[in-house]
């Protein structure tokens, strides 16, 4: 199964997450199919904290990819910020 999930990057105590499309069997920070965007939970006021390529997200959902609960929450948060 193909899932849309977060892959952790950054350093200790400064997390940075990539939103990726990956096979469910691959480890969290391992090989992925495509990078759709990023989430920076420690973004300051002037920095961009969330970016998602909506066209690619729509494509992957149309072919059956399942988003993780956290990614679903971020998608809703991004849609609310864009509106």
DSSP file (Angstrom, degrees, kcal/mol; ACC not computed):
  #  RESIDUE AA STRUCTURE BP1 BP2  ACC     N-H-->O    O-->H-N    N-H-->O    O-->H-N    TCO  KAPPA ALPHA  PHI   PSI    X-CA   Y-CA   Z-CA
    1    1 A X              0   0    0      0, 0.0    23,-2.7     0, 0.0     2,-0.5   0.000 360.0 360.0 360.0 146.0    0.0    0.0    0.0
    2    2 A X  E     -A   23   0A   0     21,-0.2    64,-2.0    62,-0.2     2,-0.3  -0.846 360.0-173.6-100.1 132.4    1.1    3.5   -0.7
    3    3 A X  E     -Ab  22  66A   0     19,-3.1    19,-2.7    -2,-0.5     2,-0.6  -0.897  25.3-136.5-126.1 153.9    0.9    6.1    2.1
    4    4 A X  E     +Ab  21  67A   0     62,-2.5    64,-2.5    -2,-0.3     2,-0.2  -0.955  48.6 143.3-107.0 117.1    1.4    9.8    2.5
    5    5 A X  E     -A   20   0A   0     15,-2.4    15,-2.8    -2,-0.6     2,-0.3  -0.827  49.1 -85.1-146.2 179.3    3.4   10.4    5.7
    6    6 A X  E     -A   19   0A   0     -2,-0.2     2,-0.5    13,-0.2    13,-0.2  -0.746  26.3-161.2 -95.3 141.0    6.1   12.5    7.4
    7    7 A X  E     -A   18   0A   0     11,-2.5    11,-2.8    -2,-0.3     2,-0.2  -0.993  24.2-128.0-118.1 126.2    9.8   11.7    7.2
    8    8 A X  E     +A   17   0A   0     -2,-0.5     9,-0.2     9,-0.2     2,-0.2  -0.496  37.5 155.0 -82.3 140.4   11.9   13.4    9.9
    9    9 A X  E     +A   16   0A   0      7,-3.3     7,-1.4    -2,-0.2     2,-0.1  -0.661  28.6  72.9-137.9-163.7   14.9   15.5    9.2
   10   10 A X  E    S-A   15   0A   0      5,-0.2     5,-0.2    -2,-0.2     2,-0.2  -0.358  78.5 -69.8  85.2-168.8   16.7   18.2   11.0
   11   11 A X  E >   -A   14   0A   0      3,-1.1     3,-1.9     1,-0.2    -2,-0.1  -0.521  68.2 -51.6-115.4-176.3   18.9   17.9   14.1
   12   12 A X  T 3  S+     0   0    0      1,-0.3    -1,-0.2    -2,-0.2    -2,-0.0  -0.334 125.4   1.3 -58.7 134.9   18.3   17.1   17.8
   13   13 A X  T 3  S+     0   0    0      1,-0.1    -1,-0.3    -3,-0.1     2,-0.1   0.533 120.1  82.0  63.2   8.8   15.6   19.3   19.3
   14   14 A X  E <   -A   11   0A   0     -3,-1.9    -3,-1.1    -5,-0.1    -1,-0.1  -0.569  68.1-171.3-136.5  71.9   15.0   21.1   15.9
   15   15 A X  E     -A   10   0A   0     -5,-0.2    27,-0.5    -2,-0.1     2,-0.3  -0.287  10.3-178.4 -70.3 150.6   12.7   18.7   13.9
   16   16 A X  E     -A    9   0A   0     -7,-1.4    -7,-3.3    24,-0.1     2,-0.4  -0.964  11.2-157.3-145.2 129.4   11.9   19.3   10.3
   17   17 A X  E     -AC   8  39A   0     22,-2.7    22,-3.0    -2,-0.3     2,-0.4  -0.908   7.8-152.3-118.0 136.9    9.6   17.0    8.4
   18   18 A X  E     -AC   7  38A   0    -11,-2.8   -11,-2.5    -2,-0.4     2,-0.7  -0.857  19.2-134.0 -97.8 139.9    9.2   16.2    4.7
   19   19 A X  E     +AC   6  37A   0     18,-2.2    17,-3.1    -2,-0.4    18,-1.2  -0.863  41.1 173.4 -93.5 114.3    5.7   15.1    3.5
   20   20 A X  E     -AC   5  35A   0    -15,-2.8   -15,-2.4    -2,-0.7     2,-0.5  -0.824  38.2-129.7-126.4 158.2    6.4   12.1    1.3
   21   21 A X  E     +AC   4  34A   0     13,-2.8    12,-3.3    -2,-0.3    13,-1.2  -0.945  46.4 156.5-102.9 124.2    4.7    9.4   -0.7
   22   22 A X  E     -A    3   0A   0    -19,-2.7   -19,-3.1    -2,-0.5     2,-0.2  -0.944  48.5 -91.9-145.5 162.6    6.2    6.0    0.3
   23   23 A X  E >   -A    2   0A   0     -2,-0.3     3,-1.4     8,-0.3   -21,-0.2  -0.586  38.6-126.4 -72.4 140.6    5.5    2.3    0.4
   24   24 A X  T 3  S+     0   0    0    -23,-2.7    -1,-0.1     1,-0.3   -22,-0.1   0.777 106.1  59.3 -61.9 -27.7    4.0    1.4    3.8
   25   25 A X  T 3  S+     0   0    0    -24,-0.3    -1,-0.3     2,-0.0     2,-0.2   0.629  86.1  92.6 -79.7 -13.3    6.7   -1.3    4.3
   26   26 A X  S <  S-     0   0    0     -3,-1.4    -4,-0.0     1,-0.1     4,-0.0  -0.572  87.4 -99.5 -83.7 144.7    9.6    1.1    4.0
   27   27 A X    >   -     0   0    0     -2,-0.2     3,-1.6     1,-0.1    -1,-0.1  -0.109  39.3 -98.8 -61.9 162.7   11.0    2.6    7.2
   28   28 A X  T 3  S+     0   0    0      1,-0.3    -1,-0.1   -21,-0.0   -23,-0.1   0.861 120.1  28.0 -53.4 -48.5   10.0    6.1    8.2
   29   29 A X  T 3  S+     0   0    0    -22,-0.1    -1,-0.3     3,-0.0     3,-0.1   0.180 106.9  98.4-101.8  17.1   13.1    8.0    6.9
   30   30 A X  S <  S-     0   0    0     -3,-1.6    -4,-0.1     1,-0.2    -2,-0.0   0.221  82.4 -25.5 -86.6-152.3   13.9    5.5    4.2
   31   31 A X        -     0   0    0      1,-0.0     2,-0.3    -9,-0.0    -8,-0.3  -0.268  61.7-174.1 -61.8 141.3   13.2    5.4    0.5
   32   32 A X        -     0   0    0    -10,-0.1   -10,-0.2     1,-0.1     3,-0.1  -0.912  28.9-136.5-134.7 163.8   10.3    7.4   -0.8
   33   33 A X  S    S-     0   0    0    -12,-3.3     2,-0.3     1,-0.3   -11,-0.2   0.902  83.2  -7.0 -85.7 -47.8    8.5    7.7   -4.2
   34   34 A X  E     -C   21   0A   0    -13,-1.2   -13,-2.8     0, 0.0     2,-0.6  -0.995  58.6-129.5-153.1 144.7    7.9   11.5   -4.2
   35   35 A X  E     -C   20   0A   0     -2,-0.3   -15,-0.2   -15,-0.2     3,-0.1  -0.870  22.0-179.6 -96.7 123.3    8.3   14.5   -1.9
   36   36 A X  E     -     0   0A   0    -17,-3.1    17,-2.2    -2,-0.6     2,-0.3   0.675  55.4 -59.0 -97.6 -20.3    5.1   16.6   -1.7
   37   37 A X  E     -CD  19  52A   0    -18,-1.2   -18,-2.2    15,-0.2     2,-0.3  -0.972  53.6 -91.8 170.2-159.2    6.2   19.3    0.7
   38   38 A X  E     -CD  18  51A   0     13,-2.0    13,-2.3    -2,-0.3     2,-0.4  -0.963  10.5-150.7-147.0 162.7    7.4   20.1    4.1
   39   39 A X  E     -CD  17  50A   0    -22,-3.0   -22,-2.7    -2,-0.3     2,-0.6  -0.983   7.5-171.4-137.2 124.5    6.4   20.9    7.7
   40   40 A X    >   -     0   0    0      9,-3.5     3,-1.4    -2,-0.4   -24,-0.1  -0.886   1.9-176.0-117.0  97.5    8.5   23.0   10.0
   41   41 A X  T 3  S+     0   0    0     -2,-0.6    -1,-0.1     1,-0.3   -25,-0.1   0.716  83.6  52.9 -69.1 -19.0    7.0   22.9   13.5
   42   42 A X  T 3  S+     0   0    0    -27,-0.5    -1,-0.3     7,-0.1     2,-0.1   0.059  77.8 141.8-103.5  25.7    9.6   25.3   14.9
   43   43 A X    <   -     0   0    0     -3,-1.4     6,-0.1     6,-0.1     2,-0.0  -0.425  43.7-137.2 -68.2 138.1    9.0   28.0   12.2
   44   44 A X    >   -     0   0    0     -2,-0.1     3,-0.6     4,-0.1    -1,-0.1  -0.181  36.7 -81.9 -83.6-175.8    9.2   31.6   13.5
   45   45 A X  T 3  S+     0   0    0      1,-0.2     4,-0.1    -2,-0.0    -2,-0.1   0.882 127.6  40.6 -59.1 -44.2    6.8   34.3   12.5
   46   46 A X  T 3  S+     0   0    0      2,-0.1    -1,-0.2     0, 0.0     2,-0.2   0.629 100.9  88.2 -82.6 -13.3    8.5   35.2    9.2
   47   47 A X  S <  S-     0   0    0     -3,-0.6     2,-0.5     1,-0.1    -4,-0.0  -0.510  82.5-112.0 -90.0 153.8    9.3   31.7    8.1
   48   48 A X        -     0   0    0     -2,-0.2     3,-0.1     1,-0.1    -4,-0.1  -0.723  29.9-175.9 -82.4 126.7    7.0   29.4    6.1
   49   49 A X        +     0   0    0     -2,-0.5    -9,-3.5     1,-0.3     2,-0.3   0.695  64.0  25.4 -97.6 -21.8    5.9   26.5    8.3
   50   50 A X  E     +D   39   0A   0    -11,-0.2     2,-0.4    28,-0.0    -1,-0.3  -0.986  54.4 170.7-149.2 131.5    4.0   24.3    5.9
   51   51 A X  E     +D   38   0A   0    -13,-2.3   -13,-2.0    -2,-0.3     2,-0.4  -0.977   5.8 175.4-141.7 129.5    4.0   23.8    2.1
   52   52 A X  E     -D   37   0A   0     -2,-0.4     2,-1.2   -15,-0.2   -15,-0.2  -1.000  33.1-128.7-133.7 132.9    2.1   21.1    0.2
   53   53 A X     >  -     0   0    0    -17,-2.2     4,-2.2    -2,-0.4     3,-0.2  -0.700  25.6-167.1 -78.9  99.8    1.9   20.6   -3.5
   54   54 A X  H  > S+     0   0    0     -2,-1.2     4,-2.5     1,-0.2     5,-0.2   0.842  80.8  55.1 -62.6 -37.0   -1.9   20.4   -3.8
   55   55 A X  H  > S+     0   0    0      1,-0.2     4,-1.9     2,-0.2    -1,-0.2   0.917 112.0  42.9 -64.3 -42.3   -1.9   19.1   -7.4
   56   56 A X  H  > S+     0   0    0      2,-0.2     4,-2.6     1,-0.2    -2,-0.2   0.858 112.3  54.2 -71.8 -34.5    0.4   16.2   -6.6
   57   57 A X  H  X S+     0   0    0     -4,-2.2     4,-2.2     2,-0.2    -2,-0.2   0.924 109.1  48.4 -62.5 -44.7   -1.5   15.5   -3.3
   58   58 A X  H  X S+     0   0    0     -4,-2.5     4,-1.9     2,-0.2    -2,-0.2   0.900 111.2  51.3 -61.8 -41.7   -4.8   15.3   -5.3
   59   59 A X  H  X S+     0   0    0     -4,-1.9     4,-1.4     2,-0.2    -2,-0.2   0.954 110.8  46.5 -61.0 -50.7   -3.1   12.9   -7.8
   60   60 A X  H  <>S+     0   0    0     -4,-2.6     5,-2.5     1,-0.2    -1,-0.2   0.870 112.4  50.0 -65.0 -36.2   -1.8   10.5   -5.2
   61   61 A X  H ><5S+     0   0    0     -4,-2.2     3,-1.1     1,-0.2    -1,-0.2   0.863 107.1  56.3 -67.8 -33.4   -5.1   10.4   -3.4
   62   62 A X  H 3<5S+     0   0    0     -4,-1.9    -1,-0.2     1,-0.3    -2,-0.2   0.791 106.2  50.0 -69.4 -26.5   -6.9    9.7   -6.7
   63   63 A X  T 3<5S-     0   0    0     -4,-1.4    -1,-0.3    -3,-0.2    -2,-0.2   0.349 130.6 -90.7 -95.2   7.3   -4.7    6.6   -7.3
   64   64 A X  T < 5 +     0   0    0     -3,-1.1    -3,-0.2     1,-0.3   -62,-0.2   0.538  69.5 152.7 106.9   7.5   -5.4    5.2   -3.8
   65   65 A X      < -     0   0    0     -5,-2.5     2,-0.5    -6,-0.2    -1,-0.3  -0.504  35.3-141.0 -71.6 138.9   -2.7    6.6   -1.5
   66   66 A X  E     -b    3   0A   0    -64,-2.0   -62,-2.5    -2,-0.2     2,-0.3  -0.868   9.3-138.5-102.9 130.7   -3.8    6.9    2.1
   67   67 A X  E     -b    4   0A   0     -2,-0.5   -62,-0.2   -64,-0.2   -46,-0.0  -0.645  21.4-116.6 -86.0 143.8   -2.7    9.9    4.2
   68   68 A X     >  -     0   0    0    -64,-2.5     4,-2.5    -2,-0.3     5,-0.2  -0.337  31.5-105.9 -70.2 160.8   -1.6    9.3    7.8
   69   69 A X  H  > S+     0   0    0      1,-0.2     4,-2.0     2,-0.2     5,-0.1   0.880 121.4  50.9 -57.6 -38.7   -3.7   11.0   10.5
   70   70 A X  H  > S+     0   0    0      2,-0.2     4,-2.1     1,-0.2    -1,-0.2   0.909 110.3  48.2 -66.1 -41.7   -1.0   13.6   11.1
   71   71 A X  H  > S+     0   0    0    -67,-0.2     4,-2.4     2,-0.2    -2,-0.2   0.884 108.8  54.5 -67.1 -37.5   -0.8   14.5    7.4
   72   72 A X  H  X S+     0   0    0     -4,-2.5     4,-2.1     1,-0.2    -1,-0.2   0.919 108.6  49.4 -59.1 -43.3   -4.6   14.7    7.2
   73   73 A X  H  X S+     0   0    0     -4,-2.0     4,-2.2     1,-0.2    -2,-0.2   0.899 111.4  48.7 -62.8 -41.4   -4.5   17.2   10.1
   74   74 A X  H  X S+     0   0    0     -4,-2.1     4,-2.6     2,-0.2    -2,-0.2   0.861 108.0  54.4 -67.7 -35.5   -1.7   19.2    8.3
   75   75 A X  H  X S+     0   0    0     -4,-2.4     4,-2.3     2,-0.2    -2,-0.2   0.932 110.8  45.8 -62.7 -45.3   -3.7   19.2    5.0
   76   76 A X  H  X S+     0   0    0     -4,-2.1     4,-2.2     1,-0.2    -2,-0.2   0.902 112.8  50.7 -63.4 -41.1   -6.7   20.7    6.8
   77   77 A X  H  X S+     0   0    0     -4,-2.2     4,-1.9     1,-0.2    -2,-0.2   0.890 111.1  48.5 -63.8 -40.0   -4.5   23.2    8.5
   78   78 A X  H  X S+     0   0    0     -4,-2.6     4,-1.8     2,-0.2    -2,-0.2   0.869 110.6  50.4 -68.6 -37.3   -2.9   24.2    5.2
   79   79 A X  H  X S+     0   0    0     -4,-2.3     4,-1.4     2,-0.2    -2,-0.2   0.887 110.5  49.9 -67.2 -38.7   -6.3   24.6    3.5
   80   80 A X  H  < S+     0   0    0     -4,-2.2    -2,-0.2     1,-0.2    -1,-0.2   0.890 111.2  48.7 -66.8 -38.8   -7.6   26.8    6.4
   81   81 A X  H  < S+     0   0    0     -4,-1.9    -1,-0.2     1,-0.2    -2,-0.2   0.840 110.4  51.6 -69.6 -33.3   -4.5   29.0    6.2
   82   82 A X  H  <        0   0    0     -4,-1.8    -1,-0.2     1,-0.2    -2,-0.2   0.781 360.0 360.0 -74.4 -26.8   -4.9   29.3    2.4
   83   83 A X     <        0   0    0     -4,-1.4    -1,-0.2    -5,-0.1    -2,-0.2   0.463 360.0 360.0 -79.5 360.0   -8.5   30.4    2.7
